[in-house]
Amino acid sequence: MEERKMKPRPRKGRRKVCQFCADKVEHIDYKDVARLRKFTTERGKIMPRRMSGVCAKHQRELAIAIKRARQIALLPYVSD
């Protein structure tokens, strides 16, 4: 019988700490465009939690703030 070689599992990095929890931010402001841009991709999409390292509570608030900023044209919907 042939032995199968096991591939080593890729190592997971350290878990990121939520930036908003670390800074003790109570409310994410839609007018803070510089901070909101950090959580969007270069194409303008909202980054998922596993990429940004934000906790679930702040991810929900962040998504709402980004959508509000898009609606009043502070952030683009799509950047090509």
C-alpha positions in Angstrom: 0.0 0.0 0.0 1.3 3.4 -0.9 1.9 5.9 1.9 0.4 9.4 1.4 2.4 12.4 2.3 0.6 14.9 4.4 1.0 18.5 3.5 1.9 20.7 6.4 -1.0 23.0 7.3 -0.3 26.7 6.7 0.2 28.5 10.0 -2.4 31.0 11.0 -1.1 34.4 12.1 -1.9 36.1 15.3 -5.5 37.2 15.7 -5.8 40.9 15.1 -7.3 43.1 17.8 -10.2 45.3 16.8 -8.8 48.7 16.1 -12.0 50.4 17.4 -12.0 48.4 20.7 -8.3 49.2 21.2 -8.9 52.9 20.7 -12.1 52.8 22.8 -14.2 54.3 20.0 -17.9 54.4 21.0 -19.3 55.5 17.7 -17.9 55.2 14.2 -18.5 58.6 12.4 -19.4 58.5 8.7 -17.7 61.9 8.3 -14.3 60.4 9.2 -13.4 59.5 5.6 -9.7 58.8 6.3 -10.6 56.1 8.9 -13.3 54.6 6.7 -10.9 54.3 3.7 -8.7 52.0 5.7 -11.6 49.5 5.7 -12.4 49.5 2.0 -10.5 47.8 -0.7 -8.8 49.7 -3.6 -11.9 48.9 -5.7 -14.2 50.5 -3.0 -15.6 47.4 -1.5 -16.1 47.0 2.3 -13.4 44.6 3.7 -14.6 41.5 5.5 -13.9 41.0 9.2 -11.3 38.3 8.6 -9.2 40.7 6.6 -9.7 43.9 8.6 -9.6 42.3 12.1 -12.6 44.3 13.4 -15.0 42.7 15.9 -18.6 41.9 14.8 -20.2 44.9 16.6 -17.8 47.4 15.0 -18.0 45.7 11.6 -21.8 46.3 11.6 -21.3 50.0 12.6 -18.5 50.3 10.0 -20.7 49.0 7.2 -23.4 51.4 8.1 -21.0 54.4 8.3 -19.4 53.5 4.9 -22.9 53.2 3.3 -23.9 56.6 4.7 -20.6 58.2 3.5 -21.2 56.7 0.0 -24.8 58.1 -0.1 -23.7 61.7 0.6 -20.7 61.3 -1.8 -17.9 61.4 0.7 -16.8 57.9 -0.5 -17.2 56.5 -4.0 -19.4 53.4 -4.6 -16.8 51.9 -7.0 -13.4 53.2 -7.8 -11.9 51.9 -11.1 
